[in-house]
């Protein structure tokens, strides 16, 4: 099987490497030609010098699959529009980025009118997905979902980390809620560890405690694993500024809670805490920034 991957950044690049490792042919394009050349030379990707070239190199496929790993918003919107004239009826566009699910619903309906199938795929796994596999939650027709099943199996761990969750829009909706929950979990760890650090009379070793919690405790998790590993190297986090960026999914989750009239105080407060960090100081905010960097490679603001 062969697909085109448009966008070879932190996520798209590693997803391409994993696909190639599992026997899926990938034609790759990115505006950073150096990245294209590197993955081509070291991993066997078929290089493309433009989106048009990438699509053309899928000419032998019964259904062309073009997978987008691009920033949400206008970049993804414009790329989808530009792809339509290059594709045939029945071909598939997959948006694997973090688009708003309402935009995905609109795009899916418009593409259906053009005869193009659309999959909105929420993608989790961060910079560790290459080694550990990704978690994929995608929406679309069953026909389109069946076509990308071999791709999903290659990208995930032991065929357990993927699911066709519903119609167009449901994949990005599920990922949005996933990220809202992530905000809450991170906030809880950050606040708790801040309290432990603040009890100076006990002289608590946060590296020791987080490592302890990894074994048999109720709060053990991959997020705790990453935090414990980071604290083992530096408990003071002196080089990290107490500034935590917020991505669209956290905001969209809170808006959805308001729209549904569902109480979501933990998710809402976690989002508001990030807003506050952007004009505040504190150890918990340093921890939040550290965690975002550990799982997703998100930039850390340094002092």
C-alpha positions, 0 to 999 in steps of 0.5 A: 500500500502507498500513501502521500504524507503532506507535512513532515514535522515532529508528528508527520515525520515520525509517522512516516518513519513508522509506516516505512518501517512496517512496509507501507510505501510513503510519498512525502512532501514538506516545504522544508526540502531538507527534511524531505531529503533526510527522511528519503535518504535515511528511511526510504521515503519516496521524495516529492518536490510539491503536493502535485508531485506527491499526488502524481506519484500515487497514480498506480493506486486504486484509491489515492490516500493523502494524509495531512499532518499540518497545523489546524486552521487556514493551512489545512483548509487551503491545502484541502481545497488545493488537493481536490482538483488533483484527486479522482472521485473516491480518493481519500483525504485524511486530516491527522492534525488537531482541527476543530471537529466542526470544521471537519464536519463542514469539510467532509460535507463539502468534499462529499459533494466533490466525490472525495472521501474524508477521514478526520483522524485524532492522533495522540502519541507525541514524539514517542509515537515512532517507538511506542505507536500512536493512538488513532481515533478517526471518523468517516464512512466505513468504506473509507475507514476500511481503506486506511485500516492497514495504515492505522495498524502500522501506526499503532501498537499491537493493533490496539491503538486505533478505532473508527469511532463514528461519522466525519467529525467524531475523530477530532471530537474524540481527540478534543475531549482526550486533550481536555482530560489531558489538561486536567490530569496534568494540572492535578499532578502539577498542583500536587507536586507543588504542594509536596515541594512547598512542605519544606520542613520534610525535605521531600525528594520529588524524584524519589516520590514520583518514581515510587508512585510509578509502582503499584499506585493508583495514579501511575501513568505514562504522564507520571513516567515522563514526569518522574524521568524529568525530575530525576535530572532536575527537580528545581526546573531552574531553566524553565519559565513558569509559562504554559501555552494552551492549544485549541483543543483545551479551549474547544473542550470547555466551549463544548461543555458550555454548549452541552450544558455539562458541568466540567469544572476540572477541565475548565479550571485546568484551562484557566490555570494555563491562562494565568500562567502566562502572567504569573510565576510558580513551580506548578507551571514549570511542571506543566511546561515540562510535561508538555515538552516530555510527551509532545516535544512542545517548546519550553519557554526558558528564562 
